[in-house]
Amino acid sequence: MNRFSYARPGSVADALREVSSSPAAKIIAGGTNLVDLMKYNVERPTHLVDVSRLPGLKAIEETQEGGLRIGALVSNTSAAYDERVKERYPLLSSAILAGATAQLRNAATTGGNLLQRTRCYYFYDAAVPCNKREPGTGCPAKDGVNRIHAILGTSEKCIATHPSDMAVALAALEAVVRVAGPNGERSIPMAEFHRLPGDTPEKDTNLGADEIILAVELPEARFTKNYTYLKLRDRLSYAFALVSVAAALEMDGDKVAEARIALGGVAHKPWRVPEAEKMLRGKAPDREVFEAVAERILQGAQGYGENDFKIELARRSVIRALSQAAAGTPQSQTDKRIQ
């Protein structure tokens, strides 16, 4: 771990000044990801800006539009167990509880969860090349150990996946990320917050280097009954997703009126295909329709050898998740056996 200076600003304005003071400055709150990366010499900040005590960012509040605003410093535990979240956005609560351990959820924050970095083995090993860690050095995962890697939205430069469960649910719920920078505040829709690798895999998000996350805002509640967060992994607990699916349906009698589907563990960002969601509108929720939707979502999927199995796993996961959502029987995050 390299030497660094440390600041604990008392306001958002002070935090922005600290972040802008050095190109190698990094924000720290819970530290559940950044500290590990610093220990491995993957991240080498020269200045740490501790935002954990900034006022006003630890609240969950109603919005004027009838939704909820979850502050950037709200812990994952607090978000998952908040009665308003559980009642109005159960998909989000379920996704959060599917991730990490209780101890990590107590420390991890809303903003930090969105900004966590890939768990690619090569990214974490400073002794090997990695375009995400050092642009232009190569992507050994393409021809190497790639069982956990992406099958959608990849590029020649990177096949890493985004590890968050929370972000997958937020993408399905069409949340908005509120951020602050030198020029004031702005909103970034979840669909645009994370990036595909393209030619710049070192850039995980569209958050500016001189910006900080203030909150995540959820729209007016929908999908409170017919939803599920299905997570497939190598062991039942405390593992990152090989494939996960956030599925949410709004029913009109025995037909689907509206649908939202987002996948995790398969791409550099939560993966949504709005055209596939539209295929469900006005349809009775049956397996044939679900199979067609899964095929559309996975159109263009490509494996790299060890992760070829993910394509079929993702197809089956979409079908199973839509079946659970349609039946109103969400996957339990306590009894993790697939229903």
C-alpha distance (Angstrom), angle and dihedral (degrees) to the residues before:
residue distance angle dihedral
M1 . . .
N2 3.80 . .
R3 3.80 126.1 .
F4 3.79 117.3 -91.0
S5 3.78 142.1 173.1
Y6 3.78 121.3 -120.6
A7 3.80 134.9 -145.4
R8 3.79 132.9 178.9
P9 3.83 106.4 -162.5
G10 3.78 120.5 -159.1
S11 3.80 98.8 -144.9
V12 3.79 140.8 30.0
A13 3.80 89.8 -109.6
D14 3.81 91.0 54.0
A15 3.80 90.6 46.9
L16 3.79 91.2 53.4
R17 3.80 90.6 51.2
E18 3.81 90.9 50.5
V19 3.80 92.6 48.4
S20 3.81 90.8 49.9
S21 3.80 92.5 48.6
S22 3.80 94.7 79.7
P23 3.83 133.8 23.1
A24 3.81 87.6 -140.2
A25 3.82 95.4 51.9
K26 3.80 118.3 125.5
I27 3.79 131.9 -166.3
I28 3.80 117.6 -126.9
A29 3.80 128.4 -170.3
G30 3.82 117.5 144.4
G31 3.80 90.3 1.0
T32 3.81 94.0 -151.7
N33 3.82 92.5 137.0
L34 3.81 106.2 18.8
V35 3.82 95.8 54.7
D36 3.82 91.0 53.3
L37 3.80 90.8 49.7
M38 3.79 91.0 49.8
K39 3.81 91.0 51.1
Y40 3.81 89.3 53.8
N41 3.82 91.5 46.5
V42 3.79 89.5 -120.5
E43 3.80 90.9 119.4
R44 3.81 115.0 38.4
P45 3.81 107.0 179.4
T46 3.79 118.2 177.8
H47 3.81 92.4 -159.5
L48 3.81 128.5 34.7
V49 3.79 118.8 -158.3
D50 3.81 110.4 -159.3
V51 3.82 108.3 -152.3
S52 3.80 95.5 169.6
R53 3.80 93.7 110.3
L54 3.78 100.7 42.0
P55 3.81 109.3 134.3
G56 3.78 121.4 -114.3
L57 3.81 98.9 20.4
K58 3.82 99.2 93.4
A59 3.80 97.7 67.0
I60 3.80 133.9 99.7
E61 3.78 106.8 -147.9
E62 3.78 141.0 174.4
T63 3.79 116.8 -106.0
Q64 3.79 125.2 -140.3
E65 3.81 88.4 -114.7
G66 3.80 92.0 60.8
G67 3.79 97.3 -101.0
L68 3.80 134.2 104.7
R69 3.78 131.3 -96.9
I70 3.80 113.4 -150.2
G71 3.79 112.2 -162.8
A72 3.78 119.4 -126.3
L73 3.82 91.6 -116.6
V74 3.80 96.4 49.8
S75 3.79 106.4 120.3
N76 3.77 118.9 -119.9
T77 3.80 88.8 -117.1
S78 3.80 92.8 53.6
A79 3.81 91.9 48.5
A80 3.80 94.3 47.3
Y81 3.80 94.9 49.2
D82 3.80 99.5 38.0
E83 3.82 106.2 120.8
R84 3.81 92.9 -134.7
V85 3.80 91.6 52.3
K86 3.80 92.4 46.1
E87 3.80 92.7 48.8
R88 3.80 101.2 38.7
Y89 3.82 103.3 25.9
P90 3.81 105.7 26.5
L91 3.81 90.3 154.8
L92 3.80 89.3 64.3
S93 3.80 93.6 46.3
S94 3.80 90.6 50.0
A95 3.81 93.3 48.9
I96 3.80 92.9 50.9
L97 3.81 91.6 49.6
A98 3.80 89.7 51.1
G99 3.80 90.7 63.5
A100 3.80 135.1 77.1
T101 3.80 125.9 -28.3
A102 3.78 128.4 -55.6
Q103 3.81 89.2 -106.4
L104 3.80 92.8 53.4
R105 3.81 92.0 45.6
N106 3.80 88.4 54.5
A107 3.82 90.3 58.1
A108 3.81 102.8 31.1
T109 3.80 117.4 92.2
T110 3.78 135.1 -147.9
G111 3.79 93.2 -112.1
G112 3.77 93.8 43.4
N113 3.78 92.0 50.2
L114 3.80 90.6 58.8
L115 3.80 91.7 47.7
Q116 3.79 99.4 46.8
R117 3.77 113.7 125.1
T118 3.78 132.5 -126.3
R119 3.79 121.5 -76.1
C120 3.82 92.1 -139.9
Y121 3.82 107.8 149.6
Y122 3.79 92.6 -133.7
F123 3.79 93.2 50.1
Y124 3.80 89.5 55.3
D125 3.80 93.9 48.5
A126 3.81 108.9 78.4
A127 3.82 89.8 -170.3
V128 3.82 94.5 69.0
P129 3.83 132.8 59.3
C130 3.81 119.6 -90.8
N131 3.79 127.6 168.9
K132 3.78 90.5 -153.5
R133 3.78 92.5 55.1
E134 3.82 97.4 33.3
P135 3.83 114.1 13.5
G136 3.78 115.6 -131.5
T137 3.80 97.9 24.3
G138 3.81 97.4 100.1
C139 3.80 141.5 -109.9
P140 3.81 110.2 -93.0
A141 3.80 90.7 178.0
K142 3.82 91.3 76.4
D143 3.80 91.7 69.7
G144 3.78 97.8 18.9
V145 3.80 139.1 57.8
N146 3.80 101.2 -24.6
R147 3.80 107.3 148.6
I148 3.82 92.8 124.7
H149 3.79 96.2 41.0
A150 3.80 135.2 112.3
I151 3.78 128.2 -76.2
L152 3.82 97.6 -178.4
G153 3.80 133.8 53.4
T154 3.80 94.2 8.9
S155 3.79 127.3 150.4
E156 3.78 137.3 -160.1
K157 3.79 86.6 -98.1
C158 3.82 100.7 53.5
I159 3.81 143.8 5.9
A160 3.81 98.3 -178.7
T161 3.81 123.9 135.0
H162 3.78 131.9 -137.1
P163 3.82 109.3 -114.7
S164 3.83 103.8 -153.4
D165 3.80 123.0 116.5
M166 3.79 93.2 -175.1
A167 3.81 92.0 56.2
V168 3.81 91.7 55.2
A169 3.80 91.8 57.1
L170 3.81 91.7 44.0
A171 3.80 89.5 52.8
A172 3.80 91.5 51.7
L173 3.81 90.7 47.8
E174 3.83 90.9 48.9
A175 3.78 94.7 -124.8
V176 3.79 123.1 179.4
V177 3.82 125.3 -133.5
R178 3.80 115.4 -138.8
V179 3.80 113.9 -151.5
A180 3.80 136.6 177.3
G181 3.78 128.6 -145.0
P182 3.79 141.3 158.0
N183 3.80 90.2 -72.2
G184 3.79 95.8 49.6
E185 3.78 133.5 -98.1
R186 3.79 128.9 -29.5
S187 3.80 139.3 173.3
I188 3.79 126.2 -121.7
P189 3.83 117.9 -167.4
M190 3.80 111.6 -130.6
A191 3.81 89.3 -118.0
E192 3.81 88.1 63.4
F193 3.79 101.0 35.0
H194 3.80 98.8 82.3
R195 3.79 122.2 48.0
L196 3.78 136.7 -141.3
P197 3.83 111.8 -120.5
G198 3.81 99.7 -113.0
D199 3.80 109.2 149.1
T200 3.82 93.7 -32.1
P201 3.82 106.7 56.6
E202 3.80 90.4 156.4
K203 3.82 87.7 73.3
D204 3.80 109.6 77.3
T205 3.79 97.8 173.8
N206 3.78 144.2 15.9
L207 3.80 90.8 -114.9
G208 3.79 109.9 122.9
A209 3.78 119.3 -117.3
D210 3.81 88.0 -118.7
E211 3.82 95.6 47.2
I212 3.80 132.7 88.9
I213 3.80 131.3 -158.6
L214 3.80 115.1 -109.1
A215 3.80 102.4 178.2
V216 3.76 148.6 -33.5
E217 3.80 115.5 -114.8
L218 3.78 122.0 -153.9
P219 3.80 121.7 -157.2
E220 3.77 123.0 -123.4
A221 3.79 110.4 -54.1
R222 3.81 120.2 -84.7
F223 3.79 134.9 148.9
T224 3.80 94.6 45.5
K225 3.80 96.9 145.6
N226 3.80 111.5 25.5
Y227 3.77 104.2 53.0
T228 3.79 143.1 103.2
Y229 3.79 141.3 -178.5
L230 3.77 108.2 -147.6
K231 3.81 117.4 -172.1
L232 3.81 123.9 -173.6
R233 3.80 116.8 -165.9
D234 3.78 142.6 151.2
R235 3.79 92.8 -93.8
L236 3.78 131.8 19.3
S237 3.80 96.7 -109.8
Y238 3.79 141.2 30.8
A239 3.80 97.9 13.4
F240 3.78 133.4 114.4
A241 3.78 117.9 -109.2
L242 3.75 122.6 -89.9
V243 3.80 83.5 -169.2
S244 3.79 129.6 -8.8
V245 3.79 130.8 -179.8
A246 3.79 129.5 -159.1
A247 3.80 106.1 -163.7
A248 3.80 125.2 180.0
L249 3.80 127.1 175.9
E250 3.77 132.8 -175.0
M251 3.80 109.6 -154.0
D252 3.78 129.5 -150.7
G253 3.77 103.3 -166.3
D254 3.79 106.1 -58.5
K255 3.83 94.4 -18.7
V256 3.79 132.4 81.8
A257 3.79 111.1 -110.8
E258 3.81 97.8 179.1
A259 3.79 136.8 0.5
R260 3.79 139.2 -166.8
I261 3.80 123.4 -171.3
A262 3.80 128.3 176.2
L263 3.80 128.6 173.1
G264 3.78 129.3 -150.5
G265 3.80 130.9 -165.4
V266 3.81 92.5 34.9
A267 3.82 105.3 79.8
H268 3.78 146.6 20.7
K269 3.82 87.6 -92.8
P270 3.81 137.2 19.1
W271 3.81 103.4 -65.6
R272 3.80 120.1 -129.6
V273 3.79 129.7 167.1
P274 3.83 108.6 -169.4
E275 3.81 91.1 -169.4
A276 3.80 89.4 61.4
E277 3.80 91.2 50.5
K278 3.81 90.3 53.3
M279 3.81 89.4 56.1
L280 3.82 88.2 70.6
R281 3.80 97.2 54.4
G282 3.77 113.1 113.7
K283 3.80 92.2 2.0
A284 3.76 129.9 121.5
P285 3.81 108.6 -114.2
D286 3.81 102.2 -109.2
R287 3.78 134.8 143.1
E288 3.79 95.6 -104.8
V289 3.80 91.3 57.9
F290 3.81 91.5 44.1
E291 3.81 90.8 52.0
A292 3.80 91.2 52.8
V293 3.80 90.8 49.0
A294 3.80 91.4 50.1
E295 3.80 91.3 50.6
R296 3.80 90.8 52.0
I297 3.81 93.2 48.3
L298 3.81 91.1 50.8
Q299 3.79 96.2 44.0
G300 3.80 107.5 136.7
A301 3.81 94.6 15.4
Q302 3.80 113.0 158.2
G303 3.76 130.7 -170.3
Y304 3.79 126.6 -154.2
G305 3.78 100.7 -147.7
E306 3.78 109.9 -85.0
N307 3.82 92.3 44.0
D308 3.82 97.5 47.2
F309 3.80 88.2 106.8
K310 3.81 89.8 66.0
I311 3.80 92.3 74.8
E312 3.79 93.5 62.3
L313 3.80 91.7 36.6
A314 3.80 90.2 54.1
R315 3.81 91.9 47.9
R316 3.79 92.2 52.6
S317 3.80 91.4 42.8
V318 3.82 92.8 55.5
I319 3.80 90.9 49.7
R320 3.80 92.6 47.4
A321 3.80 93.3 45.6
L322 3.80 92.9 50.1
S323 3.80 89.5 48.3
Q324 3.80 90.8 52.3
A325 3.80 92.2 46.7
A326 3.80 93.6 47.9
A327 3.80 91.2 50.3
G328 3.81 92.4 47.0
T329 3.80 90.9 -122.8
P330 3.82 105.6 125.9
Q331 3.78 119.9 -162.6
S332 3.79 110.9 -92.6
Q333 3.80 115.0 -122.3
T334 3.80 89.7 -159.9
D335 3.78 98.6 51.0
K336 3.80 96.8 35.9
R337 3.79 97.0 -174.6
I338 3.80 108.3 121.6
Q339 3.77 111.0 -101.6
